[in-house]
Amino acid sequence: MRYQLIGVNHKSAPLEVRERLAIPESRLPDTCRDLTAHPGIEEGVIISTCNRVEVITHTANGAADLRGFLHEHFHLTAQDLDAHLYEFREKDAVRHVFRVASSLDSMVVGEAQILGQVKEAYATARAVGAVRGQLDQLFTRAFAVAKRVRSETAVGSSSVSIASVAVELAKKIFGTLQGKNVFIVGAGKMSELAARHLMAHGCGSIFVANRTYERAIGLAHKFNGQAIKFDDLYDNCDRADIVITSTGAPHAIFRREHGEQFLARRKNRPMFFIDIAVPRDVAPEMAKLDGIFAYDIDDLQQAVSSHVADRGKEAELAEAIIASEVENFKARFEARLHTLDVVPTIVSLQDHLETIRQTEIERVRGRMGPLTREQEMAVEALTRGIINKVMHTPITTLKTAARESEATTVIDVVRRLFNLHDKEKGPASQANREPSDDDLIDQA
């Protein structure tokens, strides 16, 4: 297995590092193309969320310079980045992908959003041709493992997400959300989740602003809220007690001067900003103002800890499932490799016997005289039947040996018995090969 993975997450890197690596959704396809153009990388998937940026690859020799790719693509030096990176290879990379998809590596263990985010990253990479055979197998299995973890454990038994934890924090701050006005900035999935939780806790009015006004209208309509044009955001934001912001803006959209304006219009009544965007939407200087309380995604860690503790035993069960699945994946991968080892010998044997069959038919054709179409078909069927019966035992033996340690010995014996030599496959073998390479691999 030539899998390589490198990345940062909420445990290895602070927010100021993660936001420098964040990849907007619109740029992800091009970044995947850049990744597979990097020397030594055959396939690649990039996962970029608020809590992690990870590069998963299948490489030509298992040793591509993924650090170099990150340095070059994000214009970061080793001093800026390397202390925060983690790297996994082969079986350890498989385990990490399984854990991420199963939400065991999330800030909120068991949250449901990460699986959808991984699926979207996989789909994007596949759409641009960055995923083919090996990563396709890895991610397809990861999705199945995540489903098994969900069905066989209670690790995701309650609806927990970054959005729900953010709302929980707001509730602790206010004591109650009854009658509180809320401003949702950004109409994405995370924002909609936050709105659902807020409504469930009895908030008053909801205002929604988004750069695409139609999306703001759509989200506001779902919650009987009011859509605000993004250009009017700063003129209306002071109407809210709580601002939950999650946009894809490359720079902070709320700065100190905005906070000063809001407080003046609110006559110093406090405002609470919960910033679940990466890069951050709220500049750190905002929190220095008296009356402005700003929390970013790393500040949510404390609220998350209680959920992690509650799910500890279920997480242990999930880890056991993943450990078993990793071993099964590795064993199946190795079995496929062994089967690939015997395929050339099987094809050579088919070529060899097919050549003998055709040579013998041509040798006796002159003595048989003219044959009818039915007679030609009978000769063809008879000779093919004989060849197939001759091939059956050695091919079955080779396929069985492919799963055992004796594969090399059996391959050598068969090649000696039939005097096989490596050569190009002729047209006859291509047309009449039985079974095909793909059939042999699938049966491994």
PyMOL commands that set and color helices and strands:
alter all, ss='L'
color gray80, all
select helices_A, chain A and resi 15-21+25-37+66-74+78-84+90-101+113-127+134-152+162-174+189-200+213-222+230-239+256-265+284-288+297-310+312-368+373-401+407-417+427-432+437-442
alter helices_A, ss='H'
color red, helices_A
select strands_A, chain A and resi 3-9+41-48+52-59+86-89+182-185+206-210+226-229+242-245+271-275+292-295
alter strands_A, ss='S'
color yellow, strands_A
deselect
rebuild
show_as cartoon
